[in-house]
C-alpha cells in the first residue's frame, strides 16, 4: 500500500487511502446472510486477514481505518466523505491547550521510551493568544527518521493512526481522534524540518505583528477552504517559509 501511494501523486497532488474494517460479530452476521455452508471457514479467514492487516499496519500505513459495523453502503461512503472533508474551524486561544499538550507528552514519553530524543509543543495551539484549530500539534525527534516505524505499534496503543502522505519525505505524520484531537510529527533530530518548526513557533510567540498577520491569514483561509484541510494547510506554506527565512541566517 505504501509503495502504491508513493506512485499515485503523479495522478493527483492529494491522495487519501482508507481501510474498511468491522467487528467480528458484524462479519459473522454478514457471512450468515450469504447462506453459505462455509460460515466457520469464512469467519476464521476473516480473523486471519484482520491479524495480517494489523501486523502490517504496525510496520507502516495501510490507510485510515473506517469501522463499518452497523453501517450500510451509503453510511460508509458518508463516513469517508466526512473524513476527507473534515471542517476547518478555528477557536479562540484556550490556555487549556498547554495542559493538554503536557498530559499527552507524558503519555508519549512513557510509550516511546528511548526512541524519543526530544518532544515539543508546536503549531498554533502552542502560541498564547493565537486562534487555532483545536488540535494539539506535537513534534517528536528520533535519532534517524527510519526509527519512526519502530514507534508505530506503541503509538497505535495510544490511539494514533499513521498517515503516510507521499510528500512527507522529511517526517512521519500521525493523527488521533475523530474529530481529530492531536497531530504528531516525527522528525530526525537536528533536521531542517525540526529547526524550521521550532523557529516558526518561537517567532510567533515573540513577534506580535507576525502573530497578527498569521491570525488574519488563517481566518481568511478558514473561510475560503471551510471543508478542505489540505488546501487550508498548503495555502499557509508561503507565509511560513517567508517568516522562517527572515529569521534564520
N, C-alpha and C positions, 0 to 999 in steps of 0.2 A: 504493500500500500504506500509506504513512504517513498519508494522509488518511483512509483506511478505519479504521485503528487508532485514530484520534482520535475517531471516531464510535462505536466499539464499547463504550467504558466505560459508555454508557447501558444496556448489556445486562449487563455484569459489571465488577467492580472490577479484576480481573486478567485481562489478555489476553496470550496467547502467540501468536507468529507464527513459522512455520517455512518454509524454502525448501529443497525437495528437489533435490539435485544428484547427479551421478555422474561417474566418469571417462569419457573419450572412448571407450576400449576397451570399457568396460562398455555404453555406449549402442550402440556398433556391434554388440555381441553381441545386445543386446535387439532391435535392428531386424532383424537377420538371422533371428531366430526367428519373425518375423511372415510369412515367406515372401512378402515384398513385392518388386516389381520396381523399387522406388524407393529402394533402400538408400543409394546415393550422395547422392540429393537429401535424404533424411531426415537423414542424418548431417550434411550441410552446414547444414541447417536447425537442427539441434541446436546446432552450433557457433555459429551466428549468434545464437540465443536466449541462449546462455551469455554471449556477448560483450555483448549488450544488458543482461542481468541484472547482470553485473559492472560495467558502466559506470554503471548506475543505482544499484547498491549503493554505489559510491564517492561518490554525492551524497546518500545517505540510507538509511534502514533498509528492507530488503526481507524481513526475517525472519531468524531464526537458521538458518544453512545446515547441513543434515544430509546427509552423504555416504552415499548408498545403495548404493555399489559393493559387489557381492558379498553384498548383504543381500536377504532375502525380505521380504514384506509384514509378517509378524509381527515380524521383527527391526527393521524401520524403525519400526514402532509402539513397540517396546520402547525404541529409541534416543530417540524423542520423549518417552516416558513418563519415562525416566531423567533427561532434561534438565530436565523440569518438576519432578520430584520429587528433585532432587539433594539428598543428605543434608546436614543441618546438623550438623557435627561440630566441636566446639571442641577446640583443642590448647593445652597449656601455653605460656606465652610463650617464644619462641625468639629469642635475640639475633641469629640469622642473618637475621631479617626485616629488620633495619635495612640490612644489606648487600645484600639482595635488592632493597630499595627503591632504594638508591643506584645499583645496576647498571641497573635499569630506568629510573630518572630520567635517567641519562646517555644511554640509547638514545632516550628521548622528546625530550630537548632537541635531540639531533642531528637527529631526524626532523622535528620541528615547527618548528625554527628560529625566525624572528621572529614566528610566530603565537603562540608561548608567551610569556606575561608572567611568571608565577610557577609554581612547582611545589612541592608539599608532600606529605609522607607523612601520611596521616590514618587514621582508623579504629583499631580495637583493636590491630592489629599495630604501630602507632606508639607504643603506650603500654607502657613496660617493666613487666613483672610481671603484665600482664593477659592472661588466656586469650582466644583468638580463633579464628575460622575461619582456617585458614592461607592467606588470600587477601590480597595486598598492595593496600591501597586508596591510590590516588593522586589528588590534586586538582591540576588544571592550570587556570590562569586565562588567558583571552584578552581582548582589548580589548572585543569585542562578542560576545554569545552566538552570533550568526549566523556568526561566524568558525569555529565548531566544525566546520561542514560542510566547510570548506576543508581540515580536518585528516584527514578520513575516509580518504582514499586512503593517506596516509602511515602512519596507524595500522593499516590493514589489512596493510601490508607488514611490520609488527611482530607480526602475529598477533591483532590486536584485532578484535572484532565490535561494530558499532554496534547497540545495543538501544534502540529509540525508544519507551520506555514513555510513553503519553499523559500520565501525571501528572507527568512530568519537564519542567514548563514553565520551570524555573529552571536546568536543567543538561542536558548531553548525556552519556549513560552508555554506556560501552564495557566489554566483558569479554574476557578472554583465557584460553585453555586449557580443556580438558575432561578431567578436572575442572578447574574454573577456578583460575587462579593469581593473576590481577590484576584489579582493578576500576579503571577510570579515569573520573573525574568531571570534565567540562569545564564551567567556570562563568565568568561575566563578572567581570572584575577589579573588586574592591571591592564586589561584590554582597552582599546579606544572606546568601545561601547560603554564600558563601565565608567571610564573617565568622563565621557560626554553626559551620561545620565546624571552623575553626581554634580557636574559643573552646572548643568542647566537648572537643577533643583536648587543649588546654592545661589545661583543668580536670581532666581525668582524670590527667594527668601530675603535677599538683601537689597534688591533694586525695585523700589515701589513703582517707578514709571514702567519698567519692563513688566511687572506684575499686572498693572492696569491694562497695558496693551494686549497682553496674553488673555486676560479675562474677557476683553471685548471680542478678540478673535474667536475664542471658544464659544461665546454666546452667539455670535453670528453664524458660526459653522454648525452649532447645535440646531439652530433654526432651519438652516439650509439642508442639513443631512439628518433629519429627525430619525429616520429609520435605516440609516446606513453608517454603521460604526466604522467600517473600513474606510469610507470616503472621509468621514469626520477626522479620523486619525491621520490619514495621508495628507489632508489639507493643512495640517499644522506643521508639516515637516520643514518647509522653507523657513518659517519663523524660528523654529527651534534651532535649526542649523546655523542661521544667521546669529542668533543670540550666543550660541556656543563659540562660534568662530571669533566673535568680538571679544571674548574673554579668555581664550586660550592662545598663547603665542604660537 
